[in-house]
Amino acid sequence: MDAKAMLVPASADPVIEVSGQRMNTDALGKKVLSGELLNESGQPVNIAQTLAVFYDSNGRVIWVSDGYIDQALLPQTPVHFAVDLPDDVAAKVQNYHVTVNHYSSGNS
Protein backbone atom coordinates (compact mmCIF):
# COMPACT_ATOMS: atom_id res chain seq x y z
CA MET A 1 0.00 0.00 0.00
CA ASP A 2 1.33 3.44 -0.90
CA ALA A 3 0.82 5.82 2.03
CA LYS A 4 1.26 8.87 -0.20
CA ALA A 5 -1.83 7.99 -2.22
CA MET A 6 -4.03 8.31 0.86
CA LEU A 7 -3.02 11.88 1.75
CA VAL A 8 -5.37 14.33 0.05
CA PRO A 9 -5.33 17.97 1.21
CA ALA A 10 -8.58 19.90 1.41
CA SER A 11 -8.74 23.04 -0.70
CA ALA A 12 -8.71 25.30 2.39
CA ASP A 13 -5.62 23.63 3.91
CA PRO A 14 -2.42 25.65 3.96
CA VAL A 15 0.23 24.57 1.48
CA ILE A 16 3.48 23.69 3.24
CA GLU A 17 6.48 23.05 1.02
CA VAL A 18 9.17 20.60 2.15
CA SER A 19 12.56 21.32 0.58
CA GLY A 20 16.29 20.72 0.98
CA GLN A 21 15.78 17.24 2.42
CA ARG A 22 19.03 15.47 3.25
CA MET A 23 20.27 12.61 5.41
CA ASN A 24 23.19 13.53 7.64
CA THR A 25 24.64 13.21 11.14
CA ASP A 26 23.78 15.81 13.78
CA ALA A 27 26.08 17.33 16.42
CA LEU A 28 25.32 14.45 18.80
CA GLY A 29 26.29 11.83 16.21
CA LYS A 30 22.71 10.73 15.47
CA LYS A 31 21.46 10.05 11.95
CA VAL A 32 18.81 12.58 10.94
CA LEU A 33 16.72 13.59 7.98
CA SER A 34 16.56 17.37 7.89
CA GLY A 35 15.27 20.09 5.62
CA GLU A 36 13.17 23.23 5.46
CA LEU A 37 9.43 23.86 5.71
CA LEU A 38 7.84 26.85 3.99
CA ASN A 39 4.27 27.88 4.71
CA GLU A 40 3.05 29.10 1.31
CA SER A 41 -0.35 30.19 2.61
CA GLY A 42 -1.28 33.60 3.97
CA GLN A 43 -2.12 32.37 7.49
CA PRO A 44 0.17 31.11 10.29
CA VAL A 45 0.21 27.40 11.06
CA ASN A 46 0.30 27.12 14.85
CA ILE A 47 1.32 23.48 15.19
CA ALA A 48 3.24 21.57 12.52
CA GLN A 49 4.26 17.91 12.69
CA THR A 50 6.67 16.33 10.23
CA LEU A 51 6.14 12.67 9.43
CA ALA A 52 8.93 10.86 7.57
CA VAL A 53 8.49 7.41 6.05
CA PHE A 54 11.68 5.54 5.14
CA TYR A 55 11.85 2.80 2.48
CA ASP A 56 14.37 0.05 1.69
CA SER A 57 15.62 -0.95 -1.78
CA ASN A 58 12.46 -3.04 -2.34
CA GLY A 59 10.18 -0.08 -1.62
CA ARG A 60 9.05 -1.49 1.73
CA VAL A 61 8.52 0.77 4.73
CA ILE A 62 11.33 0.13 7.22
CA TRP A 63 10.89 3.05 9.61
CA VAL A 64 8.56 5.92 10.42
CA SER A 65 9.69 8.94 12.42
CA ASP A 66 7.99 12.18 13.38
CA GLY A 67 8.66 15.43 15.15
CA TYR A 68 6.89 18.63 16.07
CA ILE A 69 8.20 22.02 15.01
CA ASP A 70 8.88 24.18 18.08
CA GLN A 71 7.47 27.36 16.55
CA ALA A 72 4.58 28.51 14.40
CA LEU A 73 5.08 28.41 10.64
CA LEU A 74 4.62 32.00 9.56
CA PRO A 75 3.77 32.70 5.93
CA GLN A 76 6.78 32.69 3.59
CA THR A 77 9.28 32.11 6.46
CA PRO A 78 11.48 28.99 6.13
CA VAL A 79 11.77 26.83 9.26
CA HIS A 80 14.30 24.00 9.78
CA PHE A 81 13.09 20.49 10.69
CA ALA A 82 14.90 17.29 11.64
CA VAL A 83 13.73 13.78 12.49
CA ASP A 84 16.09 11.11 13.74
CA LEU A 85 16.42 7.43 12.98
CA PRO A 86 18.58 4.58 14.30
CA ASP A 87 21.98 3.99 12.67
CA ASP A 88 21.11 0.42 11.64
CA VAL A 89 17.96 1.65 9.88
CA ALA A 90 19.78 4.59 8.25
CA ALA A 91 22.16 2.15 6.55
CA LYS A 92 19.19 0.47 4.80
CA VAL A 93 17.33 3.62 3.67
CA GLN A 94 17.05 3.99 -0.10
CA ASN A 95 14.21 6.51 -0.23
CA TYR A 96 11.99 8.57 2.04
CA HIS A 97 8.89 10.74 1.94
CA VAL A 98 8.09 13.65 4.27
CA THR A 99 4.53 14.81 4.99
CA VAL A 100 3.49 17.74 7.18
CA ASN A 101 0.41 17.60 9.39
CA HIS A 102 -0.79 20.92 10.76
CA TYR A 103 -3.17 22.67 13.09
CA SER A 104 -4.10 26.33 13.06
CA SER A 105 -6.30 27.92 15.69
CA GLY A 106 -8.75 30.51 14.46
CA ASN A 107 -9.57 33.75 16.23
CA SER A 108 -13.07 33.91 17.66
PAGU-923195 format. One record per residue: y, z, x negated of N, C-alpha, C in turn; residue in one letter; residue number from 1. Coordinates in Angstrom, 1 decimal, decimal comma. Each point is the difference from the previous one (the first is absolute). Layout:
REM residues N
<fiza n_v="Y" n_w="Z" n_u="X" ca_v="Y" ca_w="Z" ca_u="X" c_v="Y" c_w="Z" c_u="X" r="a" k="NUM"/>
...
//
This chain:
REM residues 108
<fiza n_v="-1,2" n_w="0,0" n_u="-0,8" ca_v="1,2" ca_w="0,0" ca_u="0,8" c_v="1,2" c_w="0,0" c_u="-0,9" r="m" k="1"/>
<fiza n_v="1,0" n_w="-0,8" n_u="0,3" ca_v="1,2" ca_w="-0,1" ca_u="-0,7" c_v="1,1" c_w="0,9" c_u="0,6" r="d" k="2"/>
<fiza n_v="0,4" n_w="1,1" n_u="-0,7" ca_v="0,9" ca_w="0,9" ca_u="0,6" c_v="1,4" c_w="-0,6" c_u="0,2" r="a" k="3"/>
<fiza n_v="0,4" n_w="-1,0" n_u="-0,8" ca_v="1,3" ca_w="-0,6" ca_u="0,1" c_v="0,1" c_w="-0,7" c_u="1,4" r="k" k="4"/>
<fiza n_v="-1,1" n_w="-0,6" n_u="0,5" ca_v="0,1" ca_w="-0,7" ca_u="1,2" c_v="0,3" c_w="0,9" c_u="1,2" r="a" k="5"/>
<fiza n_v="-0,2" n_w="1,3" n_u="-0,1" ca_v="0,2" ca_w="0,9" ca_u="1,1" c_v="1,4" c_w="0,6" c_u="0,1" r="m" k="6"/>
<fiza n_v="0,8" n_w="-0,3" n_u="-1,0" ca_v="1,4" ca_w="0,5" ca_u="-0,1" c_v="1,0" c_w="-1,0" c_u="0,5" r="l" k="7"/>
<fiza n_v="0,5" n_w="0,3" n_u="1,2" ca_v="0,9" ca_w="-0,9" ca_u="0,7" c_v="1,3" c_w="0,7" c_u="0,3" r="v" k="8"/>
<fiza n_v="1,1" n_w="-0,3" n_u="-0,7" ca_v="1,3" ca_w="0,7" ca_u="0,3" c_v="0,5" c_w="-0,4" c_u="1,4" r="p" k="9"/>
<fiza n_v="0,7" n_w="0,9" n_u="0,6" ca_v="0,7" ca_w="-0,3" ca_u="1,3" c_v="1,3" c_w="-0,6" c_u="-0,4" r="a" k="10"/>
<fiza n_v="0,6" n_w="-0,8" n_u="0,9" ca_v="1,2" ca_w="-0,7" ca_u="-0,4" c_v="1,2" c_w="0,9" c_u="-0,3" r="s" k="11"/>
<fiza n_v="0,0" n_w="1,3" n_u="0,6" ca_v="1,1" ca_w="0,9" ca_u="-0,3" c_v="-0,2" c_w="0,8" c_u="-1,2" r="a" k="12"/>
<fiza n_v="-1,2" n_w="-0,1" n_u="-0,7" ca_v="-0,3" ca_w="0,8" ca_u="-1,2" c_v="0,9" c_w="-0,5" c_u="-1,1" r="d" k="13"/>
<fiza n_v="0,4" n_w="1,0" n_u="-0,9" ca_v="0,7" ca_w="-0,4" ca_u="-1,2" c_v="-0,9" c_w="-0,8" c_u="-0,9" r="p" k="14"/>
<fiza n_v="0,6" n_w="-0,9" n_u="-0,7" ca_v="-0,7" ca_w="-0,8" ca_u="-1,0" c_v="0,2" c_w="0,7" c_u="-1,4" r="v" k="15"/>
<fiza n_v="-1,2" n_w="0,4" n_u="-0,6" ca_v="0,1" ca_w="0,6" ca_u="-1,3" c_v="-0,8" c_w="-0,8" c_u="-1,0" r="i" k="16"/>
<fiza n_v="0,7" n_w="-0,5" n_u="-0,9" ca_v="-0,5" ca_w="-0,9" ca_u="-1,1" c_v="-0,7" c_w="0,9" c_u="-1,1" r="e" k="17"/>
<fiza n_v="-1,1" n_w="-0,4" n_u="-0,4" ca_v="-0,7" ca_w="0,7" ca_u="-1,2" c_v="0,0" c_w="-1,1" c_u="-1,1" r="v" k="18"/>
<fiza n_v="0,6" n_w="0,4" n_u="-1,1" ca_v="0,1" ca_w="-0,9" ca_u="-1,2" c_v="-0,2" c_w="0,7" c_u="-1,3" r="s" k="19"/>
<fiza n_v="-0,2" n_w="-0,8" n_u="-1,0" ca_v="-0,2" ca_w="0,5" ca_u="-1,4" c_v="-1,2" c_w="0,9" c_u="-0,2" r="g" k="20"/>
<fiza n_v="-1,1" n_w="-0,3" n_u="0,8" ca_v="-1,2" ca_w="0,8" ca_u="-0,1" c_v="-0,6" c_w="-0,2" c_u="-1,3" r="q" k="21"/>
<fiza n_v="-0,4" n_w="1,1" n_u="-0,6" ca_v="-0,7" ca_w="-0,1" ca_u="-1,3" c_v="-0,9" c_w="1,3" c_u="-0,2" r="r" k="22"/>
<fiza n_v="-1,1" n_w="-0,2" n_u="-0,7" ca_v="-0,9" ca_w="1,1" ca_u="-0,4" c_v="0,4" c_w="0,4" c_u="-1,4" r="m" k="23"/>
<fiza n_v="0,2" n_w="1,3" n_u="-0,2" ca_v="0,3" ca_w="0,5" ca_u="-1,3" c_v="-0,4" c_w="1,5" c_u="-0,1" r="n" k="24"/>
<fiza n_v="0,4" n_w="0,6" n_u="-1,1" ca_v="-0,3" ca_w="1,4" ca_u="-0,2" c_v="1,3" c_w="0,8" c_u="0,0" r="t" k="25"/>
<fiza n_v="0,1" n_w="1,1" n_u="0,7" ca_v="1,2" ca_w="0,8" ca_u="0,1" c_v="0,2" c_w="0,9" c_u="-1,2" r="d" k="26"/>
<fiza n_v="1,0" n_w="0,8" n_u="0,0" ca_v="0,3" ca_w="0,9" ca_u="-1,1" c_v="-1,0" c_w="1,1" c_u="-0,2" r="a" k="27"/>
<fiza n_v="-0,8" n_w="0,3" n_u="1,1" ca_v="-1,1" ca_w="1,0" ca_u="-0,1" c_v="-1,3" c_w="-0,6" c_u="-0,4" r="l" k="28"/>
<fiza n_v="0,0" n_w="-1,3" n_u="-0,2" ca_v="-1,3" ca_w="-0,7" ca_u="-0,4" c_v="-0,8" c_w="-0,4" c_u="1,2" r="g" k="29"/>
<fiza n_v="0,5" n_w="0,1" n_u="1,2" ca_v="-0,8" ca_w="-0,4" ca_u="1,2" c_v="0,3" c_w="-1,5" c_u="0,3" r="k" k="30"/>
<fiza n_v="-1,1" n_w="-0,7" n_u="0,5" ca_v="0,2" ca_w="-1,3" ca_u="0,4" c_v="0,7" c_w="-0,1" c_u="1,4" r="k" k="31"/>
<fiza n_v="1,0" n_w="-0,8" n_u="0,1" ca_v="0,8" ca_w="-0,2" ca_u="1,2" c_v="0,3" c_w="-1,4" c_u="0,3" r="v" k="32"/>
<fiza n_v="0,2" n_w="-0,3" n_u="1,3" ca_v="0,5" ca_w="-1,2" ca_u="0,5" c_v="1,4" c_w="0,3" c_u="0,4" r="l" k="33"/>
<fiza n_v="1,0" n_w="-0,7" n_u="-0,6" ca_v="1,4" ca_w="0,3" ca_u="0,3" c_v="0,7" c_w="-1,3" c_u="0,4" r="s" k="34"/>
<fiza n_v="1,2" n_w="0,2" n_u="0,5" ca_v="0,8" ca_w="-1,2" ca_u="0,4" c_v="1,3" c_w="0,5" c_u="0,7" r="g" k="35"/>
<fiza n_v="0,6" n_w="-0,9" n_u="0,7" ca_v="1,2" ca_w="0,3" ca_u="0,7" c_v="-0,1" c_w="-0,3" c_u="1,5" r="e" k="36"/>
<fiza n_v="0,7" n_w="0,8" n_u="0,8" ca_v="0,1" ca_w="-0,3" ca_u="1,5" c_v="1,4" c_w="-0,3" c_u="0,3" r="l" k="37"/>
<fiza n_v="0,2" n_w="-1,0" n_u="0,9" ca_v="1,3" ca_w="-0,4" ca_u="0,4" c_v="0,1" c_w="-0,1" c_u="1,5" r="l" k="38"/>
<fiza n_v="0,8" n_w="0,8" n_u="0,6" ca_v="0,2" ca_w="0,0" ca_u="1,4" c_v="0,9" c_w="-1,1" c_u="0,4" r="n" k="39"/>
<fiza n_v="-0,5" n_w="-1,1" n_u="0,5" ca_v="0,8" ca_w="-1,2" ca_u="0,3" c_v="0,7" c_w="0,1" c_u="1,4" r="e" k="40"/>
<fiza n_v="-0,2" n_w="1,1" n_u="0,7" ca_v="0,6" ca_w="0,1" ca_u="1,4" c_v="1,4" c_w="0,6" c_u="-0,2" r="s" k="41"/>
<fiza n_v="0,7" n_w="0,2" n_u="1,1" ca_v="1,3" ca_w="0,6" ca_u="0,0" c_v="0,0" c_w="1,5" c_u="0,3" r="g" k="42"/>
<fiza n_v="-1,2" n_w="0,6" n_u="0,2" ca_v="0,0" ca_w="1,4" ca_u="0,3" c_v="-0,8" c_w="0,7" c_u="-1,0" r="q" k="43"/>
<fiza n_v="0,3" n_w="1,3" n_u="-0,3" ca_v="-0,8" ca_w="0,8" ca_u="-1,0" c_v="-1,4" c_w="0,2" c_u="0,6" r="p" k="44"/>
<fiza n_v="-0,9" n_w="0,1" n_u="-0,9" ca_v="-1,4" ca_w="0,5" ca_u="0,3" c_v="-0,1" c_w="1,4" c_u="-0,6" r="v" k="45"/>
<fiza n_v="-0,2" n_w="1,0" n_u="0,9" ca_v="0,0" ca_w="1,4" ca_u="-0,4" c_v="-1,2" c_w="0,4" c_u="-0,8" r="n" k="46"/>
<fiza n_v="-1,2" n_w="-0,5" n_u="0,5" ca_v="-1,2" ca_w="0,4" ca_u="-0,7" c_v="-0,8" c_w="-1,3" c_u="-0,3" r="i" k="47"/>
<fiza n_v="-0,3" n_w="-0,2" n_u="-1,3" ca_v="-0,8" ca_w="-1,2" ca_u="-0,3" c_v="-1,3" c_w="0,5" c_u="-0,8" r="a" k="48"/>
<fiza n_v="-1,1" n_w="-0,6" n_u="0,4" ca_v="-1,3" ca_w="0,3" ca_u="-0,7" c_v="-0,6" c_w="-1,3" c_u="-0,5" r="q" k="49"/>
<fiza n_v="-0,3" n_w="0,0" n_u="-1,3" ca_v="-0,7" ca_w="-1,2" ca_u="-0,6" c_v="-1,5" c_w="0,3" c_u="0,1" r="t" k="50"/>
<fiza n_v="-0,7" n_w="-1,1" n_u="0,4" ca_v="-1,4" ca_w="0,0" ca_u="0,1" c_v="-0,6" c_w="-1,1" c_u="-0,9" r="l" k="51"/>
<fiza n_v="-0,7" n_w="0,3" n_u="-1,0" ca_v="-0,5" ca_w="-1,0" ca_u="-0,9" c_v="-1,6" c_w="-0,1" c_u="0,1" r="a" k="52"/>
<fiza n_v="-0,5" n_w="-1,2" n_u="0,2" ca_v="-1,4" ca_w="-0,2" ca_u="0,1" c_v="-0,4" c_w="-0,8" c_u="-1,2" r="v" k="53"/>
<fiza n_v="-1,0" n_w="0,5" n_u="-0,7" ca_v="-0,5" ca_w="-0,7" ca_u="-1,3" c_v="-1,3" c_w="-0,6" c_u="0,2" r="f" k="54"/>
<fiza n_v="-0,2" n_w="-1,2" n_u="-0,5" ca_v="-1,2" ca_w="-0,8" ca_u="0,2" c_v="-0,7" c_w="-0,3" c_u="-1,4" r="y" k="55"/>
<fiza n_v="-1,3" n_w="-0,1" n_u="0,0" ca_v="-0,7" ca_w="-0,4" ca_u="-1,2" c_v="-0,2" c_w="-1,5" c_u="0,0" r="d" k="56"/>
<fiza n_v="-0,7" n_w="-0,5" n_u="-1,0" ca_v="-0,2" ca_w="-1,5" ca_u="-0,2" c_v="-0,7" c_w="-0,7" c_u="1,1" r="s" k="57"/>
<fiza n_v="-0,7" n_w="0,7" n_u="0,9" ca_v="-0,6" ca_w="-0,5" ca_u="1,1" c_v="0,8" c_w="0,1" c_u="1,3" r="n" k="58"/>
<fiza n_v="1,2" n_w="0,5" n_u="-0,1" ca_v="0,9" ca_w="0,1" ca_u="1,1" c_v="-0,3" c_w="1,2" c_u="0,9" r="g" k="59"/>
<fiza n_v="-0,8" n_w="0,9" n_u="-0,5" ca_v="-0,3" ca_w="1,2" ca_u="0,7" c_v="1,0" c_w="1,1" c_u="-0,3" r="r" k="60"/>
<fiza n_v="0,4" n_w="0,8" n_u="1,1" ca_v="0,9" ca_w="1,1" ca_u="-0,2" c_v="-0,7" c_w="1,1" c_u="-0,9" r="v" k="61"/>
<fiza n_v="0,6" n_w="0,4" n_u="-1,1" ca_v="-0,6" ca_w="1,0" ca_u="-0,8" c_v="0,9" c_w="1,3" c_u="-0,1" r="i" k="62"/>
<fiza n_v="1,2" n_w="-0,1" n_u="0,5" ca_v="0,8" ca_w="1,2" ca_u="0,0" c_v="1,2" c_w="-0,2" c_u="0,9" r="w" k="63"/>
<fiza n_v="0,5" n_w="1,1" n_u="0,6" ca_v="1,2" ca_w="-0,1" ca_u="0,8" c_v="0,9" c_w="1,2" c_u="-0,4" r="v" k="64"/>
<fiza n_v="1,2" n_w="-0,2" n_u="-0,3" ca_v="0,9" ca_w="1,0" ca_u="-0,4" c_v="1,4" c_w="-0,1" c_u="0,8" r="s" k="65"/>
<fiza n_v="0,6" n_w="1,1" n_u="0,2" ca_v="1,3" ca_w="0,0" ca_u="0,7" c_v="1,0" c_w="1,0" c_u="-0,6" r="d" k="66"/>
<fiza n_v="1,2" n_w="-0,2" n_u="0,4" ca_v="1,0" ca_w="1,0" ca_u="-0,5" c_v="1,3" c_w="-0,2" c_u="0,9" r="g" k="67"/>
<fiza n_v="0,7" n_w="1,1" n_u="0,1" ca_v="1,2" ca_w="0,0" ca_u="0,8" c_v="1,2" c_w="-0,2" c_u="-0,9" r="y" k="68"/>
<fiza n_v="1,0" n_w="-0,7" n_u="0,4" ca_v="1,2" ca_w="-0,2" ca_u="-0,8" c_v="0,9" c_w="1,2" c_u="0,3" r="i" k="69"/>
<fiza n_v="0,6" n_w="0,6" n_u="-1,1" ca_v="0,7" ca_w="1,3" ca_u="0,1" c_v="1,5" c_w="-0,2" c_u="0,4" r="d" k="70"/>
<fiza n_v="0,3" n_w="-1,1" n_u="0,5" ca_v="1,4" ca_w="-0,2" ca_u="0,5" c_v="-0,1" c_w="-1,1" c_u="1,1" r="q" k="71"/>
<fiza n_v="1,1" n_w="-0,1" n_u="0,8" ca_v="0,1" ca_w="-1,0" ca_u="1,0" c_v="0,2" c_w="-1,4" c_u="-0,7" r="a" k="72"/>
<fiza n_v="-0,5" n_w="-1,0" n_u="0,7" ca_v="0,2" ca_w="-1,4" ca_u="-0,5" c_v="1,3" c_w="-0,5" c_u="0,7" r="l" k="73"/>
<fiza n_v="1,0" n_w="0,0" n_u="-0,8" ca_v="1,3" ca_w="-0,5" ca_u="0,6" c_v="0,0" c_w="-1,6" c_u="-0,1" r="l" k="74"/>
<fiza n_v="0,7" n_w="-0,6" n_u="0,9" ca_v="0,0" ca_w="-1,5" ca_u="0,0" c_v="0,4" c_w="-0,6" c_u="-1,3" r="p" k="75"/>
<fiza n_v="-0,7" n_w="-0,9" n_u="-0,5" ca_v="0,3" ca_w="-0,8" ca_u="-1,2" c_v="0,1" c_w="0,8" c_u="-1,2" r="q" k="76"/>
<fiza n_v="-0,7" n_w="1,2" n_u="-0,1" ca_v="0,0" ca_w="0,9" ca_u="-1,2" c_v="-1,4" c_w="0,1" c_u="-0,5" r="t" k="77"/>
<fiza n_v="-0,3" n_w="-0,6" n_u="-1,2" ca_v="-1,4" ca_w="0,1" ca_u="-0,5" c_v="-0,4" c_w="1,5" c_u="-0,3" r="p" k="78"/>
<fiza n_v="-1,2" n_w="0,3" n_u="0,3" ca_v="-0,6" ca_w="1,4" ca_u="-0,3" c_v="-1,3" c_w="-0,2" c_u="-0,6" r="v" k="79"/>
<fiza n_v="-0,2" n_w="0,7" n_u="-1,1" ca_v="-1,3" ca_w="0,0" ca_u="-0,8" c_v="-1,1" c_w="0,7" c_u="0,8" r="h" k="80"/>
<fiza n_v="-1,2" n_w="-0,5" n_u="-0,1" ca_v="-1,2" ca_w="0,7" ca_u="0,5" c_v="-1,1" c_w="0,0" c_u="-1,0" r="f" k="81"/>
<fiza n_v="-0,9" n_w="0,9" n_u="0,1" ca_v="-1,2" ca_w="0,0" ca_u="-0,9" c_v="-1,1" c_w="0,8" c_u="0,7" r="a" k="82"/>
<fiza n_v="-1,2" n_w="-0,6" n_u="0,0" ca_v="-1,2" ca_w="0,7" ca_u="0,5" c_v="-1,0" c_w="0,0" c_u="-1,2" r="v" k="83"/>
<fiza n_v="-0,8" n_w="1,1" n_u="-0,1" ca_v="-0,9" ca_w="0,1" ca_u="-1,1" c_v="-1,4" c_w="-0,3" c_u="0,4" r="d" k="84"/>
<fiza n_v="-0,9" n_w="-0,2" n_u="-1,0" ca_v="-1,4" ca_w="-0,2" ca_u="0,3" c_v="-0,7" c_w="0,4" c_u="-1,2" r="l" k="85"/>
<fiza n_v="-1,3" n_w="0,4" n_u="0,1" ca_v="-0,8" ca_w="0,5" ca_u="-1,1" c_v="-0,3" c_w="-1,1" c_u="-1,0" r="p" k="86"/>
<fiza n_v="-0,1" n_w="0,4" n_u="-1,3" ca_v="-0,2" ca_w="-0,9" ca_u="-1,1" c_v="-1,2" c_w="-0,9" c_u="0,2" r="d" k="87"/>
<fiza n_v="-1,1" n_w="0,6" n_u="0,5" ca_v="-1,3" ca_w="-0,8" ca_u="0,2" c_v="0,2" c_w="-1,0" c_u="1,1" r="d" k="88"/>
<fiza n_v="0,8" n_w="0,3" n_u="1,0" ca_v="0,2" ca_w="-1,0" ca_u="1,0" c_v="1,0" c_w="-1,1" c_u="-0,5" r="v" k="89"/>
<fiza n_v="1,0" n_w="0,4" n_u="-0,7" ca_v="1,0" ca_w="-0,9" ca_u="-0,6" c_v="-0,7" c_w="-1,1" c_u="-0,8" r="a" k="90"/>
<fiza n_v="-1,0" n_w="0,3" n_u="-0,7" ca_v="-0,8" ca_w="-0,9" ca_u="-0,9" c_v="-0,6" c_w="-1,1" c_u="0,9" r="a" k="91"/>
<fiza n_v="-0,3" n_w="0,2" n_u="1,2" ca_v="-0,7" ca_w="-0,9" ca_u="0,9" c_v="0,9" c_w="-0,8" c_u="0,9" r="k" k="92"/>
<fiza n_v="1,3" n_w="0,3" n_u="0,1" ca_v="0,9" ca_w="-0,6" ca_u="0,9" c_v="0,3" c_w="-1,5" c_u="-0,5" r="v" k="93"/>
<fiza n_v="-0,2" n_w="-0,9" n_u="1,0" ca_v="0,3" ca_w="-1,4" ca_u="-0,2" c_v="1,2" c_w="-0,5" c_u="0,8" r="q" k="94"/>
<fiza n_v="0,2" n_w="0,8" n_u="1,1" ca_v="1,1" ca_w="-0,4" ca_u="0,9" c_v="0,4" c_w="1,2" c_u="0,8" r="n" k="95"/>
<fiza n_v="1,2" n_w="-0,1" n_u="0,6" ca_v="0,5" ca_w="1,1" ca_u="0,8" c_v="1,0" c_w="-0,5" c_u="1,0" r="y" k="96"/>
<fiza n_v="0,2" n_w="0,8" n_u="1,1" ca_v="0,9" ca_w="-0,4" ca_u="1,0" c_v="0,8" c_w="1,3" c_u="0,4" r="h" k="97"/>
<fiza n_v="1,3" n_w="-0,1" n_u="0,1" ca_v="0,9" ca_w="1,2" ca_u="0,3" c_v="0,6" c_w="-0,3" c_u="1,4" r="v" k="98"/>
<fiza n_v="-0,1" n_w="1,0" n_u="0,8" ca_v="0,6" ca_w="0,0" ca_u="1,4" c_v="0,9" c_w="1,2" c_u="0,1" r="t" k="99"/>
<fiza n_v="1,1" n_w="-0,1" n_u="0,7" ca_v="0,9" ca_w="1,1" ca_u="0,2" c_v="0,1" c_w="0,4" c_u="1,5" r="v" k="100"/>
<fiza n_v="-0,4" n_w="1,2" n_u="0,3" ca_v="0,2" ca_w="0,6" ca_u="1,3" c_v="1,3" c_w="0,7" c_u="0,0" r="n" k="101"/>
<fiza n_v="0,7" n_w="0,1" n_u="1,2" ca_v="1,3" ca_w="0,6" ca_u="0,0" c_v="0,3" c_w="0,7" c_u="1,3" r="h" k="102"/>
<fiza n_v="1,0" n_w="0,9" n_u="-0,1" ca_v="0,5" ca_w="0,7" ca_u="1,2" c_v="1,5" c_w="0,1" c_u="-0,2" r="y" k="103"/>
<fiza n_v="0,7" n_w="-0,3" n_u="1,1" ca_v="1,4" ca_w="0,2" ca_u="0,0" c_v="0,4" c_w="0,8" c_u="1,2" r="s" k="104"/>
<fiza n_v="0,8" n_w="1,0" n_u="-0,2" ca_v="0,4" ca_w="0,8" ca_u="1,2" c_v="1,3" c_w="-0,6" c_u="0,5" r="s" k="105"/>
<fiza n_v="0,1" n_w="-0,1" n_u="1,3" ca_v="1,2" ca_w="-0,5" ca_u="0,6" c_v="1,0" c_w="1,1" c_u="0,4" r="g" k="106"/>
<fiza n_v="1,2" n_w="-0,3" n_u="0,1" ca_v="1,0" ca_w="0,9" ca_u="0,4" c_v="0,1" c_w="0,1" c_u="1,5" r="n" k="107"/>
<fiza n_v="0,0" n_w="1,2" n_u="0,5" ca_v="0,1" ca_w="0,2" ca_u="1,5" c_v="1,4" c_w="0,3" c_u="0,4" r="s" k="108"/>
//
